[in-house]
Amino acid sequence: MVRSKDACMSDDARPAESLIPYERWTDDALREVVMRALELAATAGLPGEHHYYITFRTDHPGTRVPGHLKARYPQEMTVVLQHQYEGLAVDRAAGTFTVRLHFGGVPATLLVPFAALTGFADPAVRYGLRFQAQMEAPAEEAAPAEPEAPAAAPEAPAQVVSLDAFRRRPARD
């Protein structure tokens, strides 16, 4: 490949804004990894010590979270799929998954669009992904949000899970 001097970027030049949505395509491809991982768990269960931390925007269009959880987690929430989950299902056509979990002994069914994901991790193998939530409403009519319950005092402070600990690091020579 031959480049002219004019085609080379200097160290202080900014890269041109791409007319091709590479970042969006990359996010979409990585969301496919999460879809497949959830489909595996839905059909065959989680093998070995695998378990998933899934972080998503609760304020994303189409996300359905019971009011008491929405009040505790108005923007973002992390759930863990390990031993006690049921009804896990992936709907590829709708671009969502549903799962039934228990919060303080109270069962709750969550419906989460894959576009709402901000993180996914499988700590058993130190694997993690981060996403930018795609906050625009889907082409179809967005599902109506459940009415919010009055804010209740949290039972315990929310835990923030850093996905950096689960990222693969390059091997050193």
One Martini backbone bead per residue (centre of mass of N, CA, C, O) as a GRO file, in nm:
protein
  173
    1MET     BB    1   0.097   0.036   0.022
    2VAL     BB    2   0.036   0.372  -0.070
    3ARG     BB    3   0.141   0.684   0.072
    4SER     BB    4   0.098   0.994   0.134
    5LYS     BB    5   0.174   1.255   0.327
    6ASP     BB    6  -0.126   1.357   0.348
    7ALA     BB    7  -0.245   1.072   0.461
    8CYS     BB    8  -0.095   1.119   0.709
    9MET     BB    9  -0.087   1.126   1.048
   10SER     BB   10  -0.044   1.307   1.304
   11ASP     BB   11  -0.019   1.307   1.645
   12ASP     BB   12  -0.229   1.575   1.668
   13ALA     BB   13  -0.437   1.441   1.503
   14ARG     BB   14  -0.754   1.377   1.433
   15PRO     BB   15  -0.973   1.163   1.370
   16ALA     BB   16  -1.197   1.090   1.162
   17GLU     BB   17  -1.520   1.081   1.112
   18SER     BB   18  -1.719   0.818   1.085
   19LEU     BB   19  -1.950   0.674   0.840
   20ILE     BB   20  -1.894   0.415   1.001
   21PRO     BB   21  -2.042   0.200   1.260
   22TYR     BB   22  -1.821   0.037   1.432
   23GLU     BB   23  -1.903   0.055   1.731
   24ARG     BB   24  -2.189  -0.058   1.694
   25TRP     BB   25  -2.105  -0.329   1.569
   26THR     BB   26  -1.940  -0.424   1.807
   27ASP     BB   27  -2.162  -0.418   2.017
   28ASP     BB   28  -2.350  -0.613   1.868
   29ALA     BB   29  -2.153  -0.855   1.871
   30LEU     BB   30  -2.127  -0.865   2.186
   31ARG     BB   31  -2.429  -0.912   2.240
   32GLU     BB   32  -2.428  -1.191   2.110
   33VAL     BB   33  -2.267  -1.326   2.333
   34VAL     BB   34  -2.482  -1.285   2.549
   35MET     BB   35  -2.711  -1.433   2.411
   36ARG     BB   36  -2.569  -1.709   2.404
   37ALA     BB   37  -2.523  -1.737   2.708
   38LEU     BB   38  -2.829  -1.726   2.781
   39GLU     BB   39  -2.923  -1.962   2.607
   40LEU     BB   40  -2.758  -2.173   2.750
   41ALA     BB   41  -2.881  -2.130   3.033
   42ALA     BB   42  -3.181  -2.184   2.941
   43THR     BB   43  -3.127  -2.486   2.823
   44ALA     BB   44  -2.858  -2.607   3.019
   45GLY     BB   45  -2.737  -2.422   3.194
   46LEU     BB   46  -2.473  -2.379   3.413
   47PRO     BB   47  -2.156  -2.456   3.385
   48GLY     BB   48  -2.016  -2.525   3.652
   49GLU     BB   49  -1.892  -2.200   3.771
   50HIS     BB   50  -2.069  -2.043   3.611
   51HIS     BB   51  -2.148  -1.684   3.602
   52TYR     BB   52  -2.361  -1.385   3.594
   53TYR     BB   53  -2.309  -1.043   3.525
   54ILE     BB   54  -2.576  -0.799   3.482
   55THR     BB   55  -2.580  -0.481   3.328
   56PHE     BB   56  -2.842  -0.224   3.340
   57ARG     BB   57  -3.082  -0.009   3.222
   58THR     BB   58  -3.380   0.095   3.381
   59ASP     BB   59  -3.433   0.360   3.173
   60HIS     BB   60  -3.486   0.195   2.935
   61PRO     BB   61  -3.651   0.134   2.669
   62GLY     BB   62  -3.844  -0.162   2.763
   63THR     BB   63  -3.788  -0.183   3.047
   64ARG     BB   64  -3.883  -0.426   3.307
   65VAL     BB   65  -3.943  -0.318   3.642
   66PRO     BB   66  -4.027  -0.321   3.936
   67GLY     BB   67  -4.098  -0.054   4.131
   68HIS     BB   68  -3.911  -0.124   4.381
   69LEU     BB   69  -3.654  -0.143   4.197
   70LYS     BB   70  -3.667   0.127   4.049
   71ALA     BB   71  -3.635   0.293   4.311
   72ARG     BB   72  -3.346   0.171   4.381
   73TYR     BB   73  -3.286   0.160   4.042
   74PRO     BB   74  -3.320   0.422   3.827
   75GLN     BB   75  -3.066   0.340   3.614
   76GLU     BB   76  -2.897   0.093   3.752
   77MET     BB   77  -2.832  -0.271   3.727
   78THR     BB   78  -2.732  -0.574   3.902
   79VAL     BB   79  -2.724  -0.914   3.812
   80VAL     BB   80  -2.732  -1.263   3.922
   81LEU     BB   81  -2.646  -1.567   3.756
   82GLN     BB   82  -2.664  -1.889   3.921
   83HIS     BB   83  -2.881  -2.056   4.122
   84GLN     BB   84  -3.138  -1.832   4.149
   85TYR     BB   85  -3.320  -1.896   3.869
   86GLU     BB   86  -3.594  -1.825   3.636
   87GLY     BB   87  -3.729  -1.804   3.322
   88LEU     BB   88  -3.517  -1.803   3.110
   89ALA     BB   89  -3.533  -1.581   2.817
   90VAL     BB   90  -3.489  -1.548   2.464
   91ASP     BB   91  -3.572  -1.268   2.234
   92ARG     BB   92  -3.458  -1.198   1.934
   93ALA     BB   93  -3.680  -1.035   1.790
   94ALA     BB   94  -3.694  -0.823   2.043
   95GLY     BB   95  -3.418  -0.797   2.205
   96THR     BB   96  -3.464  -0.994   2.466
   97PHE     BB   97  -3.488  -1.067   2.823
   98THR     BB   98  -3.593  -1.303   3.073
   99VAL     BB   99  -3.627  -1.303   3.443
  100ARG     BB  100  -3.641  -1.479   3.757
  101LEU     BB  101  -3.613  -1.324   4.073
  102HIS     BB  102  -3.485  -1.267   4.407
  103PHE     BB  103  -3.574  -0.997   4.642
  104GLY     BB  104  -3.587  -1.051   4.955
  105GLY     BB  105  -3.793  -1.302   4.868
  106VAL     BB  106  -3.897  -1.145   4.613
  107PRO     BB  107  -4.044  -1.188   4.327
  108ALA     BB  108  -3.904  -1.110   3.989
  109THR     BB  109  -3.967  -0.983   3.667
  110LEU     BB  110  -3.748  -0.935   3.394
  111LEU     BB  111  -3.711  -0.696   3.121
  112VAL     BB  112  -3.438  -0.695   2.876
  113PRO     BB  113  -3.272  -0.515   2.666
  114PHE     BB  114  -2.979  -0.540   2.499
  115ALA     BB  115  -2.949  -0.222   2.470
  116ALA     BB  116  -2.926  -0.186   2.803
  117LEU     BB  117  -2.651  -0.279   2.822
  118THR     BB  118  -2.326  -0.232   3.019
  119GLY     BB  119  -2.277  -0.537   3.133
  120PHE     BB  120  -2.056  -0.835   3.137
  121ALA     BB  121  -1.993  -1.131   3.349
  122ASP     BB  122  -1.751  -1.412   3.412
  123PRO     BB  123  -1.574  -1.489   3.689
  124ALA     BB  124  -1.478  -1.788   3.640
  125VAL     BB  125  -1.307  -1.659   3.361
  126ARG     BB  126  -1.249  -1.357   3.342
  127TYR     BB  127  -1.509  -1.225   3.190
  128GLY     BB  128  -1.563  -0.907   3.005
  129LEU     BB  129  -1.811  -0.648   2.933
  130ARG     BB  130  -1.868  -0.334   2.764
  131PHE     BB  131  -2.127  -0.082   2.731
  132GLN     BB  132  -2.334   0.119   2.544
  133ALA     BB  133  -2.620   0.239   2.580
  134GLN     BB  134  -2.908   0.223   2.370
  135MET     BB  135  -3.138   0.488   2.418
  136GLU     BB  136  -3.304   0.451   2.193
  137ALA     BB  137  -3.583   0.383   2.056
  138PRO     BB  138  -3.740   0.159   1.912
  139ALA     BB  139  -3.911   0.123   1.624
  140GLU     BB  140  -4.103   0.036   1.794
  141GLU     BB  141  -4.303   0.050   2.040
  142ALA     BB  142  -4.255   0.131   2.343
  143ALA     BB  143  -4.274   0.016   2.639
  144PRO     BB  144  -4.439   0.070   2.907
  145ALA     BB  145  -4.390   0.196   3.198
  146GLU     BB  146  -4.387   0.136   3.509
  147PRO     BB  147  -4.501   0.240   3.781
  148GLU     BB  148  -4.381   0.424   4.029
  149ALA     BB  149  -4.272   0.389   4.329
  150PRO     BB  150  -4.211   0.498   4.608
  151ALA     BB  151  -3.950   0.582   4.770
  152ALA     BB  152  -3.738   0.363   4.933
  153ALA     BB  153  -3.556   0.246   5.169
  154PRO     BB  154  -3.281   0.089   5.167
  155GLU     BB  155  -3.163  -0.204   5.298
  156ALA     BB  156  -2.903  -0.178   5.116
  157PRO     BB  157  -2.637  -0.107   4.968
  158ALA     BB  158  -2.526  -0.081   4.669
  159GLN     BB  159  -2.345  -0.269   4.447
  160VAL     BB  160  -2.032  -0.232   4.290
  161VAL     BB  161  -1.911  -0.372   3.990
  162SER     BB  162  -1.600  -0.438   3.868
  163LEU     BB  163  -1.491  -0.545   3.546
  164ASP     BB  164  -1.176  -0.529   3.545
  165ALA     BB  165  -1.119  -0.806   3.697
  166PHE     BB  166  -1.236  -0.975   3.423
  167ARG     BB  167  -1.020  -0.898   3.241
  168ARG     BB  168  -0.812  -0.956   3.004
  169ARG     BB  169  -0.469  -0.993   2.997
  170PRO     BB  170  -0.184  -0.955   2.865
  171ALA     BB  171   0.077  -1.129   2.795
  172ARG     BB  172   0.392  -1.181   2.929
  173ASP     BB  173   0.737  -1.226   2.834
   0.00000   0.00000   0.00000
